[in-house]
Amino acid sequence: MNAGAPSGPPLIELEGITKTFGEGAAAFQALKGVDMRIERGDFVAVMGPSGSGKSTTMNILGCLDVPTSGVFRFLGVEVQALDRDQRSLLRRRYLGFVFQGFNLLARTSALENVELPLLYRGERKAVRREAAMRALDQVGLAPWADHTPAELSGGQQQRVAIARALATEPEVLLADEPTGNLDTERSIEIMELLTRLNGEGITILMVTHEHEMAGFARTVVHFRDGLVERVERGEAALAGETG
């Protein structure tokens, strides 16, 4: 199954991925054999009811969890065979994360919030500052670099969170309900920003319950009962084909 237009080896490939939590009578199989292929440069929306397996899959894709069985390849590397430190390195070097709750430090400026992943990486202050300002400029918030989250709107806070994810120049941006705490107008602004970033070459994987937001994606993957139920071309892709 292909979740994007073929263009050589896939960026991400899942084959027969299962995930079981617990043991014995209490065991619960969250994933029952997920197959997925994601090409570099795609914008994928992942949808499905609660308990369908979409969040578990995203945790595996983000190297935050490991499958019980199956093969997960990232740029051809079998991730499930890596140890904890190697997975952590892959996560820091190739992946950026955006969450529904923003997860910003309240008493810290936008600039300092964006610098955090670079601080964890051990980058020098000058390098951190330059990269963070560049990321804030990407999301249109350079003039607000010195503002704390309390001085920013919800949409601006989410832009800071996206800038923080961009600061490490990730290959993939994983967004978990990025518009879940925003009103419709702010949500559309964030989706337009993600669409622009995707157009600049960043692969985006987004979990959403909102069909309107999924409409910005090129590919929509529907989960149900621990499996991929179907894959569709997103409205954005269809518009491009017919426009």
Secondary structure, 3 states (H helix, E strand, C coil): CCCCCCCCCCCEEEEEEEEEECCHHHCEEEEEEEEEEECCCCEEEEECCCCCCHHHHHHHHCCCCCCCEEEEEECCEEHHHCCHHHHHHHHHHHEEEEECCCCCCCCCCHHHHHHHHHHHHCCCHHHHHHHHHHHHHHCCCHHHCCCCHHHCCHHHHHHHHHHHHHCCCCCEEEEECCCCCCCHHHHHHHHHHHHHHHHCCCEEEEECCCHHHHCCCCEEEEEECCEEEEEEECHHHHHHHHC
